[in-house]
Every structure is written in structure tokens, then in C-alpha cells.
Amino acid sequence: MKKYSLNLSLALLILQVSCVAQQSGINSSDGAYTEDLTLVRPEYESDDSITTEVQPVPVEQKQVLAATNTVNTKVDMVLDSLDKLNQLRRYVDGFTIQIYSGPKREDALGAKAKMVKAIGDELEADIQYTQPKFRVTVGKYFTKLEAQKDLIRLKNYFSNAILIPEKILIK
């Protein structure tokens, strides 16, 4: 029983010591956290008698050497061929927003008129007929990110508006 009471009193003593209120770091009136660390900072003695002289480092003149064994002519030929290939391309992969797809021409014209009335002349709508359906597409975009802003605006008026990939004619 003595061991039990001794262990219990020792545990209570440790508990009381660990629960002692510690000093808060908030000292100022505005509630900002501040703490004085001067007690734990090491102090060093400075020896002013030792002085070091800084000597300027001489700047070496760099020689420009001509490059030898380069592949510039080969790279130029490849770049020229890529340039000619790009000039021949008439289409680029892009995206458009489809606001209507269906078999009725009147519905396609109505969707185009609704888009012009709601959005105005900011966006250009095209009606395309590919047998057996009519499609109304709006805008031509090179990336999905460009089309996202207009797609969100059109979703307010056309809940079935979707972003579809399409070849865009380069002018």
C-alpha cells in the first residue's frame, strides 16, 4: 500500500509541476506576438585588432573564339523545311462551341437568333448542314482555355452547349 501511495503522490507531483502556467509570448498591448530571446543568444567578443585588406582581383580579358565544327547549316535546312511545311498548312486543330444539333432547320435558325439576341455581335454563329442534321457552332478557339469563358456564358442560355474539336481554317 505504501508503494501505491508513493507512486500516486509522485504522479500527482509530476502532474502539478507540468501544469504550471508558462509565460506567454504576447507582451504588447496590440496583441502581437513578441518574445525576448536575449537570455539564450550567445555573446561573442569582437577582436578589432585584426584587419584584413581586400586586394582587387584583376579582371582577365576574355578572347572570343570562333566556333568550329558547327551544324548551323544543317539546322537551317531543317528549319527552312519546317517553315515551308507550315506555310502549306491551311488548317489547325482547334475547338468550337456547339449550341444546337438536330434535324430541323427552323430550330437551328431559332438557336442562332436566340444566341445573337442574348449575347449580341460579340460571337459569330455558323449554321452547318451535314446530312441528316443541322449544327449551330459558335466561335473558333485554338485552346480549350480560350473557349471556356464563352462556353460558361453560353451555358446560361443553352444548357446543352458543348465544346467540340474542329479544324480551323488559317487565313
Backbone torsions as a table, in degrees:
resi	resn	phi	psi	omega
1	MET	NA	-34.6	179.4
2	LYS	-65.0	-38.4	178.9
3	LYS	-63.2	-42.1	-179.3
4	TYR	-62.7	-46.9	-179.3
5	SER	-68.2	-35.5	177.6
6	LEU	-65.4	-45.1	178.1
7	ASN	-63.7	-39.9	179.5
8	LEU	-65.6	-44.8	-179.9
9	SER	-67.1	-36.7	177.4
10	LEU	-65.5	-41.8	178.6
11	ALA	-64.3	-41.3	178.3
12	LEU	-66.0	-37.9	178.2
13	LEU	-63.8	-44.1	178.3
14	ILE	-64.0	-40.5	178.7
15	LEU	-62.8	-42.9	-180.0
16	GLN	-67.1	-40.3	-179.6
17	VAL	-67.2	-37.6	-178.8
18	SER	-73.9	-20.2	-179.1
19	CYS	-95.3	11.8	178.9
20	VAL	-66.4	137.5	-179.5
21	ALA	-63.6	132.0	179.2
22	GLN	-101.0	157.3	-177.8
23	GLN	-71.2	132.2	179.3
24	SER	-79.4	153.2	178.8
25	GLY	-85.3	-4.8	-178.4
26	ILE	-90.0	108.7	-177.6
27	ASN	-113.6	-25.4	-173.5
28	SER	-85.3	164.6	-177.0
29	SER	-77.9	-20.5	-178.3
30	ASP	-87.3	0.1	175.7
31	GLY	87.1	5.6	179.0
32	ALA	-76.1	146.1	-178.1
33	TYR	-79.4	124.7	174.7
34	THR	-137.6	150.8	-179.7
35	GLU	-147.6	137.3	-179.4
36	ASP	-92.1	113.3	-177.3
37	LEU	-108.1	15.8	-177.8
38	THR	-66.8	-24.4	-179.3
39	LEU	-71.5	-30.1	-175.2
40	VAL	-102.1	-5.4	179.2
41	ARG	-77.9	136.2	177.4
42	PRO	-74.5	149.0	178.4
43	GLU	-111.6	135.6	-178.8
44	TYR	-118.7	145.0	175.7
45	GLU	-91.4	134.3	179.9
46	SER	-97.2	136.9	179.5
47	ASP	-107.3	100.4	-176.5
48	ASP	-79.7	-8.8	-177.0
49	SER	-73.2	-24.8	-179.2
50	ILE	-88.4	120.2	177.1
51	THR	-124.7	142.0	178.7
52	THR	-113.1	138.1	178.1
53	GLU	-97.8	130.7	179.3
54	VAL	-93.3	119.7	179.5
55	GLN	-98.7	134.9	-179.3
56	PRO	-66.4	140.0	178.9
57	VAL	-87.7	127.3	-179.7
58	PRO	-69.4	136.0	179.9
59	VAL	-86.9	125.4	-179.2
60	GLU	-84.1	140.3	177.1
61	GLN	-78.3	125.3	-179.8
62	LYS	-90.7	136.2	177.8
63	GLN	-94.5	137.7	177.0
64	VAL	-89.9	121.1	-179.3
65	LEU	-102.3	141.6	177.0
66	ALA	-76.4	137.5	-179.4
67	ALA	-73.9	138.8	177.5
68	THR	-123.2	158.7	179.3
69	ASN	58.5	41.4	179.4
70	THR	-87.8	164.2	179.6
71	VAL	-114.4	26.1	-176.3
72	ASN	-58.6	-40.2	-178.4
73	THR	-66.6	-38.7	178.7
74	LYS	-67.3	-42.1	179.1
75	VAL	-65.9	-39.9	177.9
76	ASP	-61.3	-39.2	178.5
77	MET	-64.2	-42.6	179.7
78	VAL	-65.5	-43.4	179.6
79	LEU	-64.6	-37.8	177.3
80	ASP	-65.0	-41.1	179.2
81	SER	-66.9	-37.2	176.3
82	LEU	-65.9	-37.2	178.6
83	ASP	-64.3	-43.8	178.9
84	LYS	-65.8	-37.6	177.8
85	LEU	-64.3	-41.5	179.1
86	ASN	-67.9	-31.7	177.7
87	GLN	-70.6	-27.9	179.3
88	LEU	-78.8	-20.9	-178.6
89	ARG	-69.5	132.5	179.3
90	ARG	-106.0	-20.5	-176.4
91	TYR	-126.9	153.2	176.2
92	VAL	-133.5	148.5	178.4
93	ASP	-70.6	131.4	-179.0
94	GLY	-152.7	-159.5	-176.7
95	PHE	-139.3	155.1	173.1
96	THR	-141.9	163.2	-179.7
97	ILE	-105.5	124.6	178.6
98	GLN	-98.5	121.6	-179.3
99	ILE	-105.8	-16.3	177.3
100	TYR	-149.7	142.0	172.5
101	SER	-149.1	116.0	-178.9
102	GLY	-172.7	177.3	-174.2
103	PRO	-84.5	-12.3	-172.7
104	LYS	-99.8	127.9	179.8
105	ARG	-69.1	-37.5	-179.1
106	GLU	-62.9	-39.4	177.9
107	ASP	-66.5	-36.9	178.4
108	ALA	-65.9	-44.1	177.3
109	LEU	-64.5	-37.5	177.5
110	GLY	-65.1	-39.3	178.5
111	ALA	-66.0	-39.5	178.2
112	LYS	-65.5	-43.4	179.2
113	ALA	-64.6	-39.1	178.5
114	LYS	-64.4	-39.2	179.4
115	MET	-67.1	-42.3	179.4
116	VAL	-65.5	-39.2	179.5
117	LYS	-67.8	-39.4	-176.3
118	ALA	-78.4	-45.9	-173.5
119	ILE	-96.1	-36.4	-176.9
120	GLY	99.2	-156.5	-176.5
121	ASP	-89.9	9.7	-179.3
122	GLU	-64.8	-39.1	-178.0
123	LEU	-114.0	148.2	-179.7
124	GLU	-104.9	125.8	-180.0
125	ALA	-102.7	139.8	178.7
126	ASP	-122.2	137.4	173.9
127	ILE	-104.0	127.0	-179.7
128	GLN	-123.1	138.0	176.5
129	TYR	-113.9	116.0	173.0
130	THR	-123.3	113.3	-171.4
131	GLN	-51.1	124.8	14.7
132	PRO	-109.8	26.6	-174.8
133	LYS	-135.1	155.8	172.7
134	PHE	-100.6	141.9	176.2
135	ARG	-126.7	137.5	172.9
136	VAL	-113.2	117.5	-179.7
137	THR	-117.2	150.4	-177.3
138	VAL	-127.1	128.2	172.0
139	GLY	75.3	162.9	174.7
140	LYS	-135.8	123.1	-174.1
141	TYR	-130.0	144.7	178.8
142	PHE	-85.0	-28.0	179.8
143	THR	-131.8	160.2	177.2
144	LYS	-65.6	-33.8	-178.5
145	LEU	-63.6	-38.9	177.3
146	GLU	-63.4	-39.2	-175.5
147	ALA	-78.7	-18.6	-172.6
148	GLN	-60.9	-41.7	-178.0
149	LYS	-61.9	-46.8	179.9
150	ASP	-70.6	-33.0	178.0
151	LEU	-63.4	-41.5	178.9
152	ILE	-64.5	-40.7	178.0
153	ARG	-64.6	-41.6	-178.0
154	LEU	-72.8	-26.6	178.5
155	LYS	-63.1	-25.4	177.7
156	ASN	-65.8	-30.5	-177.9
157	TYR	-103.6	-31.2	-179.2
158	PHE	-126.1	101.5	-175.6
159	SER	-67.9	-23.0	-179.3
160	ASN	-96.2	15.9	178.2
161	ALA	-67.3	133.4	-179.5
162	ILE	-135.2	158.8	177.7
163	LEU	-96.3	124.6	-177.7
164	ILE	-126.5	147.0	176.7
165	PRO	-73.6	145.1	-179.2
166	GLU	-156.7	152.4	174.7
167	LYS	-80.5	130.3	-179.0
168	ILE	-107.9	130.5	179.3
169	LEU	-71.7	129.8	177.1
170	ILE	-91.8	129.3	-178.4
171	LYS	-94.3	NA	NA
